Amino acid sequence: MKFKAFLLLLCSTFTFAQIKPLKGKVVIPTSSFEHAGDTGRFAHTNIQVYLPSATLPRPQAYGPPYAGYAYETPASLACVYALVATATGCNPNKVSTNPAGGGRMIAVVDAFDAPNAANDLAKFSMQFGLPAASFQVVYANGVKPAYEMGWEIEESLDIEWAHAMAPQAQIVLVEAASNSFTDLMAAEDVASKMVNAAGGGEVSNSWGSGEFSGETSYDSHFVKAGVVFVASSGDAPGTSWPSVSPNVVAAGGTTIRRNPATGDVLGEVAWESAGGGISSFEARPSYQSKVTAVGTHRGVPDLSFDSNPTTGVWVYDANAGGWNIVGGTSVASPALAGILNLAGAFYTSSNAELTMIYSKLGSTSYTDISSGYCGPYSGYAASSGWDVCTGVGTSKGKTGK
């Protein structure tokens, strides 16, 4: 209830005539904490919500982008990541061209129920000029799950940003009965079968757990013909499963730096809270054979995307007060799944997708993020080539994916 109360503060009246530095605070819902005894048994979300000290304007029907706020829209990030013709600054208040294209299916796997998912997605799409989504909700075990607010915000984020990056793809939300690994793996199997039957596509997983000794026994759930699996690398130093699975594209996080006076992009650096590192249990896959920094074990992330909540994305969730600024590597997983879908290669497996990604390391298909820090005590530095903060880097255009 406290989290919901914080979110409802966003509904007061205030406007800015120009971009100004904004004070605020990050709120992390309980669904994003890993409690004692959860590791290897229950997954957590990877979402963080940024609450500016100045609250958003009314009426809520007006919606973002709000003058004076430089938080990210589908068009601004499409500009940053060269999915559309780029414009100087990629300013959210100036650019309006969204990605166009996508196809087949993106399935999003989450726990619990989001009762307003379809309406929230429709509101998001209308606000930003996206086409209406082809969308459905599937209950993995055939029964409507219980409700949990943090997971609902996760689901709103996931479906909205998968649709934002690949507007013509069919979006399916597969709801697990709970956040237990038993229920989530059942939902994963339902999702991958649906994507396979649709002719291929992606499955996005924005949840995770700290690594555990039995994790490799679950990795087979991320192998299905015609399906590429994506998972968030986590919002804390260190590694997270399933992102470390060799059968998954690990989605890490960055910070988009913007001029606090104009809102124009200044650059992109590693997000210090993003998960990354070398797996304790997963062996190095063949596609990382030339990445000497990983040694004999799997290194993550593979790709990264804007995830810092202070440079967050707009998400609409009616039960959370309407428009919210959301970050965490939960942004990266659905957004990157959407970009892979938009690219249109539709590889036969995650391994095939990752083989292509690593073959383009250092090419113009990706932006090598070589600034910023991450990891325990911020002891890792982003550097040229693959690194544990941002992986290969961030996506640039539609080629090489």
Secondary structure, DSSP 8 states (H G I E B T S, - for coil): -HHHHHHHGGGS----SS-----EEEE--GGG---TT-TTTB-B---EEEEESS---S-TTT-SS-TT---B-HHHHHHHTTSS---GGG-TTT---------SEEEEEEESB-TTHHHHHHHHHHHTT----EEEEEETTSS---B-HHHHHHHHHHHHHHHHH-TTSEEEEEEESSSBHHHHHHHHHHHHHHHHHTT-EEEEE--BEE--TTGGGGGGGG--TTEEEEEE--SSSB-EETTTSTTSEEEEEEEEEE-TTT--EEEEEE-TT--BEEEEEEE--GGGTT-GGGTTEEEE-SEEEE--GGG-EEEEEGGGTEEEEEESHHHHHHHHHHHHHHHT---SBHHHHHHHHHHTTTSTTEE---S-EESGGG-EE--SSSBTTTBT-EE-SSTT-
